[in-house]
Amino acid sequence: MEPVSDDPSFSLPTVAILGCGWLGTALARHLLAAGHPVLGTTTTPAQVEALTELGVRPHLLQLGTDFGPPADGVLLNLLKAASVLVLNVPPRATAAGTYPTLLRPVHRAVAAAGIGHVLFVSSTSVYPDEPRAMREADALSNRDAASDVLRAEGHFVPRYGQWQSTVVRLGGLIGPGRAPGRFLAGRQALAQGNAPVNLLHLTDAVGVLGAIIRHGAWGHTFNVAAAEHPLRRDFYPAAARYLGLEPPTFRPETGPTGKSIDSSLLRRTVPYEFRHDDVLAALPHC
């Protein structure tokens, strides 16, 4: 790794966050507090003012089928002004094959702008739903993968060394505004009660992304999830009761079901201490 210098005269790299929604805005706030200049994009005109007040240099940008030359120019100029791109654009629930297509203009702009580093925010949904621990090698990024998300990851793993990239596969996000007690409250006879939850608090998602940038942890794929994985039949009723909501019920099942996300590679590689490894204890912080 090539860590960011601790020399106070060292200028921290400018970070562009493509996708300043719930996670992206929290990351922007974290990076600004650390001293990074931050550029950001949003699809919502009202969010431009909020980002400006936060200290982000905002850009209104909408990826999609009507993405044309004006938007291409905005994206290229944005990336030319940054050293690090955080690509935080989740896949949409649309037809197969659309996610890599959606991100194609970003890939072109990354190559044209000569940006040094790309941090691709992905998801643990890339793993098969099998009752075992999932490590990074269980789903490989490449441009010919069957999964849209894996193909999109593969486009940002450079073939010719143009930039350095790291992929982070986040567990299900919880935190302020995303209290997990609301996810399944009141639902009855749900399946997969014996499946472990693979969750991640916003504080730790932001902390990990910031630590990767801070310590120069490039050239990796990392799983990012809390260390504790209580069963769904235990966690979601407790989370609902914490909010005073009707707890969900689960069908009787025998044997384990569902994957468990192993984030040990990240923990061995990146100097970051998780604050919410116990997701039941994290409920008051959501």
C-alpha positions in Angstrom: 0.0 0.0 0.0 1.0 3.6 -0.6 -0.5 5.5 2.4 -1.4 9.2 2.2 1.4 11.2 3.8 1.1 12.3 7.4 3.2 15.4 6.5 0.9 18.4 7.4 2.2 20.3 4.3 1.0 17.4 2.1 -2.1 18.2 0.1 -4.8 15.6 0.4 -6.1 14.2 -2.9 -9.3 15.6 -4.4 -12.1 13.0 -4.3 -15.0 12.9 -6.7 -18.1 11.0 -5.5 -20.3 9.9 -8.3 -23.6 9.4 -6.5 -24.2 11.7 -3.4 -27.2 9.9 -2.0 -27.5 8.6 1.6 -24.1 6.9 1.6 -22.3 9.3 -0.8 -23.3 12.4 1.2 -22.1 10.8 4.5 -18.8 9.9 2.9 -18.4 13.4 1.5 -19.0 14.8 5.0 -16.3 12.4 6.4 -13.8 13.3 3.7 -14.3 17.0 4.1 -13.7 16.7 7.8 -10.5 14.9 7.1 -9.3 17.8 4.8 -10.0 16.4 1.3 -11.5 18.6 -1.3 -14.6 16.9 -2.5 -16.6 17.0 -5.8 -19.9 15.3 -6.0 -22.8 14.5 -8.3 -26.5 14.2 -7.7 -29.5 13.6 -10.0 -31.7 15.9 -7.8 -31.5 19.7 -8.3 -32.6 20.3 -4.7 -29.6 18.3 -3.5 -27.2 20.7 -5.3 -27.8 23.4 -2.7 -27.5 20.9 0.2 -24.1 19.7 -1.1 -22.9 23.2 -1.6 -23.7 24.1 2.0 -21.9 21.0 3.1 -18.7 22.1 1.3 -18.9 19.8 -1.7 -18.5 21.2 -5.2 -21.7 19.8 -6.7 -22.5 18.7 -10.3 -26.0 17.8 -11.6 -25.5 14.6 -13.6 -27.9 11.9 -14.7 -26.6 8.6 -16.2 -29.0 6.8 -18.5 -30.1 6.2 -22.1 -30.2 10.0 -22.9 -26.6 10.6 -21.7 -25.1 12.8 -24.4 -22.2 15.1 -25.2 -23.1 17.9 -22.7 -23.2 15.4 -19.8 -20.1 13.7 -21.1 -18.3 17.0 -20.9 -19.5 17.6 -17.3 -18.3 14.1 -16.3 -14.9 14.4 -18.0 -14.2 17.8 -16.4 -15.3 16.5 -13.0 -12.8 13.6 -13.2 -10.0 15.7 -14.6 -10.3 17.8 -11.4 -10.0 14.8 -9.1 -7.4 12.2 -8.1 -9.8 9.6 -6.7 -13.2 8.6 -8.0 -15.7 6.9 -5.7 -18.2 5.2 -8.0 -21.3 4.9 -5.9 -24.1 4.2 -8.5 -26.2 1.2 -7.5 -27.7 -1.0 -10.1 -31.3 -0.3 -11.0 -34.1 -2.9 -11.0 -34.3 -2.9 -14.8 -33.7 -5.3 -17.7 -30.6 -7.5 -17.6 -27.5 -6.0 -19.1 -28.4 -2.4 -18.3 -26.0 -1.8 -15.4 -22.8 -2.2 -17.3 -24.3 -0.1 -20.1 -25.3 2.6 -17.6 -21.7 2.9 -16.4 -20.1 2.7 -19.8 -19.7 6.6 -20.1 -18.0 6.6 -16.7 -15.5 4.0 -17.8 -14.8 6.1 -20.9 -14.4 9.3 -18.9 -12.1 7.5 -16.4 -9.8 6.4 -19.2 -9.9 9.9 -20.9 -9.4 11.9 -17.7 -6.3 10.0 -16.5 -7.7 9.7 -13.0 -5.3 7.8 -10.7 -7.6 5.7 -8.5 -11.2 4.3 -8.6 -13.1 3.0 -5.6 -16.0 1.0 -6.9 -18.9 0.6 -4.4 -20.5 -2.8 -5.1 -22.7 -5.2 -3.2 -22.5 -8.7 -1.5 -25.5 -9.6 -3.7 -22.9 -10.9 -6.2 -22.5 -14.1 -4.2 -24.7 -17.1 -4.5 -27.2 -17.7 -1.8 -25.6 -20.8 -0.4 -25.3 -21.8 3.3 -21.5 -21.1 3.6 -19.1 -18.3 4.2 -18.5 -16.2 1.1 -15.0 -14.8 0.4 -14.0 -12.5 -2.3 -12.8 -15.3 -4.6 -16.3 -16.8 -4.6 -17.4 -14.1 -7.2 -14.8 -12.8 -9.6 -15.0 -9.5 -11.5 -14.6 -9.7 -15.2 -16.1 -8.3 -18.3 -17.7 -11.5 -19.4 -19.3 -12.6 -16.1 -23.0 -13.7 -16.0 -23.8 -11.1 -13.3 -24.4 -7.5 -14.4 -22.7 -6.2 -11.2 -19.6 -8.5 -11.7 -19.3 -7.3 -15.3 -19.5 -3.7 -14.2 -16.8 -4.3 -11.5 -14.7 -5.8 -14.2 -14.9 -2.7 -16.4 -13.2 -0.7 -13.7 -10.4 -3.2 -13.0 -7.8 -1.8 -15.5 -6.2 -4.1 -18.0 -3.3 -1.9 -18.9 -2.5 -0.1 -15.7 -4.2 3.2 -16.6 -5.4 3.6 -13.0 -5.5 1.6 -9.7 -8.9 0.4 -8.4 -10.4 -1.3 -5.4 -13.9 -2.9 -5.3 -15.8 -2.8 -2.0 -18.7 -5.2 -1.7 -20.9 -3.8 1.0 -23.4 -5.7 3.1 -26.9 -4.4 3.6 -26.7 -0.9 4.9 -28.4 0.2 8.1 -28.1 3.4 10.1 -29.9 6.7 10.7 -32.9 6.8 8.3 -32.5 3.0 7.6 -33.6 1.4 10.8 -33.7 -2.4 10.1 -36.7 -2.8 12.3 -38.9 -1.4 9.6 -37.6 -3.7 6.9 -39.8 -6.7 7.7 -42.1 -5.4 10.4 -45.5 -7.1 10.5 -44.8 -9.6 7.8 -45.8 -13.2 8.5 -44.5 -16.7 7.7 -41.3 -15.5 6.0 -38.7 -17.9 4.6 -35.0 -18.2 5.4 -35.4 -17.6 9.1 -32.2 -19.6 9.6 -30.2 -17.5 7.2 -27.6 -15.1 8.8 -27.9 -11.4 8.3 -25.1 -9.6 6.5 -25.4 -6.0 7.6 -23.2 -2.9 7.7 -23.8 0.3 9.7 -23.4 3.5 7.8 -20.6 4.6 10.2 -18.5 1.6 9.3 -19.2 1.8 5.5 -18.0 5.4 5.5 -15.1 4.6 7.8 -13.9 1.8 5.6 -14.1 3.8 2.4 -12.3 6.7 4.0 -9.6 4.3 5.3 -9.0 2.7 1.9 -8.4 6.2 0.5 -6.3 7.3 3.4 -4.0 4.2 3.4 -3.8 3.7 -0.3 -5.3 0.2 -0.2 -5.6 -0.2 -4.0 -5.7 -3.3 -6.2 -8.1 -5.3 -4.0 -11.6 -6.6 -3.8 -13.0 -6.4 -0.2 -16.1 -7.7 1.5 -17.4 -5.2 4.0 -19.9 -6.4 6.6 -20.3 -6.5 10.4 -18.5 -9.5 12.1 -21.6 -10.7 13.8 -24.3 -12.6 11.8 -27.4 -13.3 13.9 -30.1 -15.3 12.3 -32.9 -13.5 10.5 -35.5 -15.1 12.8 -33.7 -13.6 15.8 -32.5 -10.2 14.4 -35.6 -8.8 12.6 -38.1 -9.5 15.4 -35.7 -7.8 17.9 -35.2 -4.9 15.5 -39.0 -4.4 15.1 -39.7 -4.6 18.8 -37.0 -2.0 19.4 -39.1 0.4 17.4 -42.3 -0.7 18.9 -43.5 -2.3 15.7 -45.1 -5.7 15.1 -42.3 -8.2 14.8 -42.2 -10.5 11.7 -42.7 -14.2 12.0 -40.7 -16.9 10.1 -41.7 -20.4 8.9 -40.2 -23.4 10.8 -37.1 -24.6 9.0 -34.5 -27.3 9.6 -30.8 -26.7 8.9 -28.9 -23.6 7.9 -29.8 -21.5 4.9 -28.3 -18.4 3.3 -24.7 -17.1 2.9 -22.5 -15.5 5.5 -20.2 -12.7 4.3 -16.6 -13.1 5.4 -14.8 -9.7 5.7 -11.5 -11.0 7.2 -9.4 -10.0 4.2 -10.4 -6.3 4.7 -9.7 -6.6 8.4 -6.2 -8.0 7.8 -5.4 -5.4 5.1 -6.9 -2.0 6.0 -6.2 -0.3 9.3 -9.8 0.3 10.4 -11.6 -0.6 13.6 -15.3 -1.4 13.2 -17.6 0.4 15.6 -20.7 -1.7 15.0 -19.7 -5.3 14.6 -22.6 -6.4 16.8 -25.6 -5.4 14.7 -28.1 -6.0 17.6 -26.2 -3.6 19.8 -26.2 -1.1 16.8 -30.0 -0.8 16.8 -30.0 2.4 19.0 -27.7 3.9 16.4 -30.1 3.5 13.5 
